[in-house]
Amino acid sequence: MSRVRALAVVLMLLASCEREDRRLDSREFTTRYATWSDSSKGPYDHNAHGTTEGQMLFEQMNCSGCHANGGGGMGPALMDDKWIYGSNPNEIFTSIASGRPNGMPAWKSRLNNEQIWRLVAYVRSLSGLTPKGDRPSREDHMMVKPSPYQTPKAKPVIVRSTFTPAGR
């Protein structure tokens, strides 16, 4: 009887696990999410996979060239709570797709809607506007790793013998 209960518990736990929604058909996504009605969150805000792909797009499209990994450079900082054109997903989508005066180029001719929404999720994650569990980790090139010359050297081990030669 206890095996049956254990099996029932395991089956209930497996059934309660919820997998993250990964959208693989971009045609369906593009038609379904061409416009987004929820102004408080984007379609990828609760999707770590989509946010991580947005991080890769951020690097591939050289967004860091202006936004300096989110800290700001020529372009505005993306890590603070001061957003010139708004921080809700639709406003960020518009900024990326259509561009903004004084330097932000329009990306709608190079990126499809799905890619732009992934970028929106990543940009929002930089400032903490998405759930912490759905944010990508820092990239390897940003991790601080000690150089081989900085590792502590092993101290020489001095062995003292209590052995005394015979005759002394």
Stockholm file with secondary structure:
# STOCKHOLM 1.0

chainA/1-168         MSRVRALAVVLMLLASCEREDRRLDSREFTTRYATWSDSSKGPYDHNAHGTTEGQMLFEQMNCSGCHANGGGGMGPALMDDKWIYGSNPNEIFTSIASGRPNGMPAWKSRLNNEQIWRLVAYVRSLSGLTPKGDRPSREDHMMVKPSPYQTPKAKPVIVRSTFTPAGR
#=GR chainA/1-168 SS CHHHHHHHHHHHHHHHCCCCCCCCCHHHHHHHTSSCCCSSCCTTTTCHHHHHHHHHHHHHTTTHHHHGGGTCSSSCCSSSSCCSSCSSHHHHHHHHHHCBTTTBCCCTTTSCHHHHHHHHHHHHHHTTCSCGGGSCCCCGGGSCCCCTTTSCCCCCCCCCCCCCCTTC
#=GC SS_cons         CHHHHHHHHHHHHHHHCCCCCCCCCHHHHHHHTSSCCCSSCCTTTTCHHHHHHHHHHHHHTTTHHHHGGGTCSSSCCSSSSCCSSCSSHHHHHHHHHHCBTTTBCCCTTTSCHHHHHHHHHHHHHHTTCSCGGGSCCCCGGGSCCCCTTTSCCCCCCCCCCCCCCTTC
//
